[in-house]
Amino acid sequence: MISLAMLLSVGGLTDSFKASIDRWVEKSIGADVFVAGEPFDLSIDKRYIKEFEGIKGVKSVSPVRFFFVRVGDQRYTWRAIEPETFRPMAELQFVEGKSDQSWEELDKGDSVFLSTVLANRLGLGKGDEIKIKTDQGERSFNIAGIIIDFGGETGDVIVGTRSDMKKYFGFDDVNSFRIKIDSKARPRTVAKRIEKQFGDQLSLEIEDIQEFKSMINKQINVTFAAFNVITLIAVIVAAVGIINTMMMNIMERTREIGILKAIGGTRWQIRKIILIEASITGSIGLFLGVIVGIFMSISVIQSMHTLTGYDVTYVFPWSSLAVSAFIALIFSTIIALLPAQIAASSNIVEAIHYE
């Protein structure tokens, strides 16, 4: 029960994060090809926007600039976007604020969006003001919306406009591009064209949408790898526990098994009794493990949202349930084969005289 509960809770947590991040990538990022400087804060002249737009298969290009700003004594990521080109490409997921109204406020200037993580950390919401240190001193920006965002160093993201970036921070360059391609083009093909044409001029990291998703999934798997190891250890301990329990049951019922064989019980019937007991034990463990595992994973996700602000929607871990069912119903029965064989092979006379 404990091992299956751990397996389901980790599976639920992992699948929920993957699903939420995939949804964020599809809706909030929206691009088919990502082009970024290497390193990520490399300054790229904005004239390359037109250069990328001229590549065959490119439909639109949205420039993005990342840099760090200070709110009080803390440093957070400011993502400067161009609403005119960004919004047709991607739609942000608003937790607070209405899409059209929030975008209008942002486009007017002196307004920002905050990620749920940062809003939770600072205790701010839509309609509040956030004071950010700029080149012109500390300025107050209206919070036009709270959005789901998994970017930044720890999810602490401020989304503002490039016009405010130029006005208050003095930047007018780019360090990444989000590119939407034509319906007839392929992301990987366009990515290769960009690399061929600009690879020698600029130090760029170019990824299509599938490569970007694979990179994110790999990072999630690495993050949860330690939990998977702990779960594997729990499964091994559970297997040893099943063998130990079955062996103890056989020893305690040696005389009973001898009597069953003496009155005509066959070896196969004795084996079947032990295997059925193991499958019943596994079924009970599966039932309780599923209930406890789901409760644990939902509780962890809710606690994580409260503590960190990450907005993750729970997704039932069907793959983990399949593995759990195999462990509980098949694996436990297979493990019980050895105790069943020992019980079936016991000597009738010795078993009856066993104390």
GIFEN-V721753 format. One record per helix or strand. SS is the DSSP state (A for helix, B for strand). FROM is the first residue (numbers start at 0). LEN is the number of residues. If there is no record, write none. Layout:
<<SS & FROM & LEN> <SS & FROM & LEN>>
This chain:
<<A & 1 & 28> <B & 32 & 5> <B & 43 & 1> <A & 47 & 6> <B & 57 & 14> <B & 73 & 8> <A & 82 & 4> <B & 93 & 3> <A & 98 & 10> <B & 110 & 5> <A & 115 & 7> <B & 128 & 6> <B & 136 & 11> <B & 156 & 5> <A & 161 & 8> <B & 173 & 1> <B & 175 & 6> <A & 186 & 12> <B & 203 & 5> <A & 208 & 15> <A & 224 & 28> <A & 253 & 9> <A & 266 & 42> <A & 317 & 18> <A & 336 & 8> <A & 347 & 5>>
